[in-house]
Amino acid sequence: MCGRFTLTNPDPTVIAKTFNLDSVPVDVPGRYNVAPTQAVATVLNDADNLRHFAWMAWGLVPSWSKDAKGAGKLINARAETVAEKPSYRAALSKRRCLLIADGFYEWRLNADKTKTPMYIRLESGQPFGFAGLWERWTNPDSGEILTSCALITTTANDVVKPIHDRMPVILPPDAYADWLNYKQTDGQQITRLLTPYPADLMIAYPVSTLVNSPRTDDPAMIQPAE
């Protein structure tokens, strides 16, 4: 499970270039502790296959939901079952996105049963895209539209495995076009992309327990713990 991540250096020009966006985004704040139900920066293709930046709520609400009370629960979808689960099946076929990040947190269980927060990122420090799904839900009472998303997890690579048995699917840049292409609806072709990121391109290190609170958002959170 992935419940926290970062976008610490959201340079709009870098984001636009990294994800080949049709326009440069504006007002993208640095985030050191993105948590469920909060707004997250995403990338998706429109009907003309142009690539757009968009804000979405983290916690997918299926279009057929009666209400949005469970928005904070569907934050992760498992790669092994995403094509079968009713909450994700339609989105996998038609509504795929990237969640923009540059690192994420997991908690390592120690021998004394305490937990140490670990920060995990690409060795390059560059931003990347989590494989995600999105939905548009309409409030039946007010007509208000909620656009929400979930990220997909897979088995851990050798960097993450000592910390947790799951990790988010980080897609390499050469997979973005296939993942975002809404015309591609073949489940086997889509799910073959959902693999662990190469461990030799990633690093992990312990950080402060500041991350334990979703209300804290500070650059000190990603500094190596003493």
C-alpha positions as CSV (number, residue, x, y, z in Angstrom):
1,M,0.0,0.0,0.0
2,C,1.2,3.5,-0.7
3,G,-0.4,6.2,1.5
4,R,1.9,9.2,1.2
5,F,4.1,10.7,-1.5
6,T,5.8,13.9,-2.6
7,L,6.2,16.4,-5.4
8,T,9.0,18.5,-3.9
9,N,10.2,20.4,-6.9
10,P,7.2,21.1,-9.1
11,D,8.9,23.3,-11.8
12,P,6.1,23.7,-14.3
13,T,8.6,23.7,-17.2
14,V,10.2,20.4,-16.0
15,I,6.8,18.8,-15.6
16,A,5.6,19.9,-19.0
17,K,8.8,18.5,-20.6
18,T,8.8,15.3,-18.6
19,F,5.3,14.4,-19.4
20,N,5.1,16.0,-22.9
21,L,2.1,18.2,-21.9
22,D,0.2,20.2,-24.4
23,S,0.7,23.3,-22.2
24,V,2.8,24.3,-19.1
25,P,0.8,24.0,-15.9
26,V,0.6,26.9,-13.4
27,D,0.4,27.2,-9.6
28,V,1.8,23.8,-8.8
29,P,2.9,24.0,-5.1
30,G,5.7,21.9,-3.6
31,R,4.3,19.0,-1.5
32,Y,6.2,16.9,1.0
33,N,3.4,14.8,2.4
34,V,0.6,14.2,0.0
35,A,-2.2,12.2,1.7
36,P,-5.5,10.5,0.7
37,T,-8.4,12.8,-0.1
38,Q,-6.1,15.7,-0.9
39,A,-5.7,17.2,-4.4
40,V,-3.0,15.5,-6.5
41,A,-1.3,16.6,-9.8
42,T,-2.1,14.2,-12.6
43,V,-1.7,13.8,-16.4
44,L,-4.3,12.4,-18.8
45,N,-5.2,12.3,-22.4
46,D,-8.3,14.0,-23.9
47,A,-10.5,12.8,-26.8
48,D,-7.9,14.0,-29.3
49,N,-5.1,12.2,-27.4
50,L,-3.6,15.5,-26.3
51,R,-1.9,15.3,-22.9
52,H,-3.3,17.5,-20.2
53,F,-2.4,18.4,-16.6
54,A,-5.3,18.1,-14.1
55,W,-6.0,18.2,-10.4
56,M,-7.9,15.3,-8.9
57,A,-8.8,14.1,-5.4
58,W,-6.7,11.1,-4.3
59,G,-9.2,8.3,-3.5
60,L,-11.3,7.0,-6.4
61,V,-15.1,7.3,-6.3
62,P,-16.6,5.1,-9.0
63,S,-19.2,6.8,-11.2
64,W,-21.9,4.4,-9.9
65,S,-21.4,5.2,-6.2
66,K,-24.4,6.5,-4.3
67,D,-22.2,8.9,-2.4
68,A,-18.6,10.0,-1.9
69,K,-18.2,8.9,1.7
70,G,-15.6,6.2,0.8
71,A,-13.4,8.6,-1.1
72,G,-10.4,8.0,1.1
73,K,-10.5,4.3,0.9
74,L,-9.8,3.5,-2.7
75,I,-6.4,5.0,-2.9
76,N,-4.6,1.9,-4.2
77,A,-5.5,-0.7,-6.8
78,R,-3.5,-4.0,-7.0
79,A,-2.0,-4.7,-10.4
80,E,-2.9,-8.4,-10.1
81,T,-6.6,-7.8,-9.7
82,V,-7.3,-4.3,-11.1
83,A,-8.8,-5.8,-14.3
84,E,-11.3,-7.8,-12.3
85,K,-12.5,-5.4,-9.5
86,P,-15.8,-3.6,-10.3
87,S,-14.5,-0.4,-8.7
88,Y,-11.6,-0.3,-11.2
89,R,-12.5,-2.3,-14.2
90,A,-14.1,0.4,-16.3
91,A,-11.4,3.0,-15.4
92,L,-8.7,0.6,-16.4
93,S,-10.2,0.3,-19.8
94,K,-11.1,3.9,-20.5
95,R,-9.7,6.3,-17.8
96,R,-6.1,5.9,-17.1
97,C,-3.8,8.7,-15.8
98,L,-0.4,9.4,-14.2
99,L,-0.1,10.8,-10.7
100,I,2.9,13.1,-10.7
101,A,5.4,12.5,-7.9
102,D,9.1,12.5,-7.1
103,G,9.1,10.2,-4.1
104,F,7.0,8.2,-1.7
105,Y,7.0,7.0,1.9
106,E,6.7,3.5,3.5
107,W,7.2,2.4,7.1
108,R,9.8,-0.3,7.9
109,L,8.8,-2.6,10.8
110,N,11.8,-2.9,13.2
111,A,12.7,-5.8,15.4
112,D,11.3,-4.0,18.5
113,K,8.0,-3.6,16.7
114,T,8.5,0.2,16.2
115,K,8.2,1.6,12.7
116,T,10.7,3.8,10.8
117,P,9.4,6.0,8.0
118,M,11.5,5.6,4.8
119,Y,11.6,7.9,1.8
120,I,11.9,6.2,-1.5
121,R,12.7,8.0,-4.8
122,L,14.6,7.7,-8.1
123,E,18.3,8.0,-7.7
124,S,18.2,10.8,-10.2
125,G,15.7,12.8,-8.1
126,Q,13.6,13.5,-11.2
127,P,9.8,13.5,-11.2
128,F,8.0,10.5,-12.5
129,G,4.4,9.1,-13.0
130,F,2.6,6.6,-10.9
131,A,0.2,4.5,-13.0
132,G,-3.2,5.6,-12.0
133,L,-6.9,5.4,-12.8
134,W,-9.5,8.1,-12.6
135,E,-13.3,8.5,-12.5
136,R,-15.8,11.3,-12.7
137,W,-18.6,11.1,-10.1
138,T,-21.7,13.4,-10.1
139,N,-23.4,14.3,-6.8
140,P,-27.1,13.3,-7.4
141,D,-28.3,16.1,-5.1
142,S,-26.2,19.1,-6.2
143,G,-25.0,18.1,-9.6
144,E,-21.4,18.9,-8.5
145,I,-18.7,16.8,-10.2
146,L,-15.9,15.1,-8.4
147,T,-12.9,13.9,-10.4
148,S,-10.9,11.4,-8.4
149,C,-8.1,8.9,-8.8
150,A,-6.2,5.9,-7.4
151,L,-2.7,4.7,-8.0
152,I,-1.8,1.1,-8.8
153,T,0.6,-1.0,-6.8
154,T,2.7,-4.1,-7.6
155,T,5.1,-6.4,-5.9
156,A,8.1,-4.7,-4.4
157,N,11.6,-4.5,-6.0
158,D,14.8,-5.2,-4.1
159,V,15.0,-1.6,-2.8
160,V,11.5,-1.6,-1.4
161,K,11.2,-5.2,-0.4
162,P,13.1,-4.8,3.0
163,I,10.6,-2.1,3.8
164,H,7.3,-3.3,2.4
165,D,6.0,-6.1,0.1
166,R,4.2,-3.7,-2.2
167,M,5.2,-0.5,-4.1
168,P,3.5,1.9,-6.5
169,V,3.8,1.2,-10.2
170,I,6.3,3.8,-11.5
171,L,6.0,3.9,-15.2
172,P,9.1,4.6,-17.3
173,P,8.7,7.6,-19.8
174,D,8.6,5.3,-22.8
175,A,5.4,3.7,-21.4
176,Y,3.5,6.9,-20.8
177,A,2.0,7.0,-24.4
178,D,0.7,3.4,-24.2
179,W,-0.7,3.9,-20.7
180,L,-2.5,7.2,-21.5
181,N,-3.8,6.2,-24.9
182,Y,-7.6,5.9,-24.2
183,K,-8.0,4.0,-27.5
184,Q,-6.1,1.1,-26.1
185,T,-8.6,-1.0,-24.3
186,D,-6.9,-4.4,-24.4
187,G,-6.6,-5.5,-20.8
188,Q,-3.6,-7.7,-21.4
189,Q,-1.7,-5.0,-23.3
190,I,-2.4,-2.5,-20.6
191,T,-1.6,-4.6,-17.5
192,R,1.7,-5.8,-18.9
193,L,3.0,-2.3,-18.1
194,L,2.3,-2.8,-14.4
195,T,5.7,-4.1,-13.2
196,P,8.2,-3.1,-10.5
197,Y,10.5,-0.2,-11.4
198,P,14.2,-1.3,-11.8
199,A,15.7,-1.3,-8.3
200,D,19.1,-0.1,-9.5
201,L,17.6,3.2,-10.4
202,M,16.1,3.8,-6.9
203,I,17.2,4.7,-3.4
204,A,15.6,4.6,0.0
205,Y,16.6,6.1,3.4
206,P,15.1,6.7,6.8
207,V,13.5,10.1,7.5
208,S,11.8,12.0,10.4
209,T,8.6,10.8,12.0
210,L,7.1,14.2,10.9
211,V,5.6,12.3,8.0
212,N,3.4,10.3,10.5
213,S,1.0,13.3,10.6
214,P,-0.9,14.1,7.3
215,R,-1.2,17.7,8.6
216,T,2.6,18.2,8.4
217,D,4.1,19.4,5.1
218,D,7.7,20.5,5.4
219,P,10.9,20.2,3.5
220,A,12.5,18.7,6.6
221,M,10.5,15.6,6.0
222,I,12.6,14.3,3.2
223,Q,16.0,14.9,4.9
224,P,17.8,11.8,6.0
225,A,17.2,11.0,9.7
226,E,20.3,11.3,12.0
